[in-house]
Amino acid sequence: MTSDDLDGFTVRFAALADGLALQRLRQAPPLSTEDARRHLNRLIDTELRRRS
């Protein structure tokens, strides 16, 4: 990843992680730990690929 938008990436990652954590805790709608990890990994893959 390049340093051109690390702040933006950090905000997007934190927002997604926070939202997934709340959804996981409330289970509304249901979310497994594996699904949450998949969502986070997809964001990371997309962000890294975009900057390569």
C-alpha positions in Angstrom: 0.0 0.0 0.0 1.3 3.4 -0.8 1.1 6.3 1.6 -1.1 8.5 -0.6 -4.3 7.8 1.4 -3.5 6.0 4.6 -5.7 8.3 6.6 -8.7 7.5 4.3 -8.0 3.8 4.4 -7.8 3.9 8.2 -11.2 5.7 8.5 -12.8 3.3 6.1 -11.4 0.2 7.8 -12.3 1.5 11.3 -15.8 2.4 10.2 -16.4 -1.1 8.7 -14.8 -2.9 11.7 -17.0 -0.8 14.1 -20.2 -1.5 12.1 -19.4 -5.2 11.8 -18.6 -5.4 15.5 -22.0 -3.8 16.4 -23.8 -6.1 14.0 -22.0 -9.1 15.4 -22.9 -8.2 18.9 -26.6 -7.5 18.2 -27.0 -10.3 15.6 -29.4 -8.1 13.8 -29.1 -9.2 11.0 -27.1 -12.3 11.9 -23.4 -12.2 11.2 -20.8 -14.8 11.9 -17.2 -14.1 12.8 -16.1 -15.7 9.5 -18.4 -13.4 7.5 -17.1 -10.4 9.4 -13.5 -11.4 8.6 -14.4 -11.9 5.0 -15.8 -8.4 4.7 -12.7 -6.9 6.3 -10.4 -8.9 4.1 -12.4 -7.8 1.0 -11.9 -4.2 2.0 -8.2 -4.7 2.5 -7.8 -6.6 -0.8 -9.7 -3.9 -2.7 -7.7 -1.1 -1.1 -4.3 -2.8 -1.7 -5.1 -3.8 -5.2 -6.3 -0.2 -6.0 -2.9 1.2 -4.9 -0.6 -1.4 -6.5 
